[in-house]
Amino acid sequence: MEDLRKEFAELKKKVEAVEKKDTWDKVKIITGILLPLAIVYVGQTFSSSQIAAENRSNEKIAVLQTDLADKQFEYQKQISSINSKVGQVGLVANFFDALLSEDPVRKKLAIKAVLIALKEEGPELVKIVEESDNTREIKTFAKATLDTRREELVEQLFSDEKADRINAYNDIVSGWKNDAEMVKEIVAYGKSHPSNKDGVYNSLITLSQMNKKVLSPYKEEIISFSESTERNGTNTKKKALLLRSRIEE
């Protein structure tokens, strides 16, 4: 406290001394006081400007790095997709031999394997076998295999395990979105399991991704089913409305 009093007293003396000076002396004294302050201010302002500029530069660099990383990720994803397609072509070629074989045992094994190994092309290939094979035995087997796989995927769509539901959704959207029987199976299973809220929600999303042409024959059933699901909550109602808008557009 004593130190503060002394500093105040000295400051007061300086002010009084300034007041006694003439105008020119006051200007010199004030200039002497203000000049160092001005230098400090300019230095701080320049330093702040530099920091701001560096920050803006760093932000731009960060944005560019993020953009580059995104592009690299997208590029790698495209490469992976191409590699996957190339691998699929090889698998399709191998399965063709078996599917065209005269050996019924070999052909049946190929029919089962192709549905699992070829997510996108498998269902269509087996459908072709069902419709075009020369023997009733293989036709019947192909149809039964398709029916069984549909049932498995729909049951998986209503699984208690989230990972199973996601896998089922991906498989259906990849290889079965043009399959009218899959639409029928999903709607029927959904109606018979209304208390399975996750499954019902997933069924609405899956149906929304199906080809509109295969939805149209079951328009009334889909509308009825979707309306019955709305009581499950706001999110489910949104998906139900989205599904109806898709088949009514």
Secondary structure, DSSP 8 states (H G I E B T S, - for coil): -HHHHHHHHHHHHHHHHHHHS-HHHHHHHHHHHHHHHHHHHHHHHHHHHHHHHHHHHHHHHHHHHHHHHHHHHHHHHHHHHHHHHHHHHHHHHHHHHHHT-S-HHHHHHHHHHHHHH-TTTHHHHHHHHHHH-S-HHHHHHHHHHHHHHHHHHHHHHT-SSHHHHHHHHHHHHHHSTT-HHHHHHHHHHHHH-TT-HHHHHHHHHHHHTS-HHHHGGGHHHHHHHHHHHGGG-HHHHHHHHHHHHHHH-
